[in-house]
Amino acid sequence: EIDLSKINSFTCYVKRLLKRFISCRFEFITRNGNQTAHAMASERMLRQGEAFLVEDASSLILNSAAIDRQYMDPP
């Protein structure tokens, strides 16, 4: 089927990458469990031209990751 979404280029890229893996699993994560992605994107916008390295993660991002982990780890 034809993908007319705004993120079509990203989904096509991911589908091409998937062909390189033996197995892959996607899981739905609620918006509450994805605060790290939002924090990283926001910080990246502030830095504009600079790349983002995990070693340079701010405390906001590290704290967000700790919170997000609660939504991903089994009880």
N, C-alpha and C positions, 0 to 999 in steps of 0.2 A: 504494500500500500504506500501511497505517497505521503511523506511527512511535510506538512505545511507549517509546522510550528516555528517559532522564532529561534529555537535552539537546534534546528535541523542540522546545522554544520557540526555542532558538538556531538549529537547523537550518531551521526554518520561516522565521525572520527572514532568514537568509542566502539562502534560496531566493527570497524576495521581493526582496531587494537585487539578486540576479543578473539579474533582468528589466530592470534599468536599464543594464546593460553590453552593449556590442556583442559582446565576447568575454571569456572568463574561463577561467583554467586553474588547476586544483588539483593539487598535488603532495604525495605522501606524504613526510614527513620523520620520521626516526627520533627517538625520545625524546632521544637524545644530541644531536641537531641542533636541539633546541627548548628549550635551557636558558634562553634569554632570556625566553620566555613565563613560565616557572616563576619566574625571578628577579623579573620585573615584578609577577606576582601576589603573590608573597611580600612584596615591598616595599609594595605597595598595602595589604595586610592590616595591616601595621605602621602605616601612616599613617591608617587607618580613614576619616575623613571627607574627606581631601584628595584632589584630583585628581592624576593623575600626568602630568607633562609631559616630553617627550623632552629638553628643555633642562636639566631637573633630574635627569637619569638619573645614578645612582650609578656609581662605578667598577666595581662588581660587575656591573651590567647592561651597561655598555659592554664589559667583558671577555667576558661571556657572548655578546653579539652578535658579537664578533670570532670566537669559537670556532664559533658557529652558522654563520657565513658559510662556513666550511670545508666544511660539509655541503651547502651550497646551490650553491656555485660549481662549474662544471665543471672537471675536472682540467686 
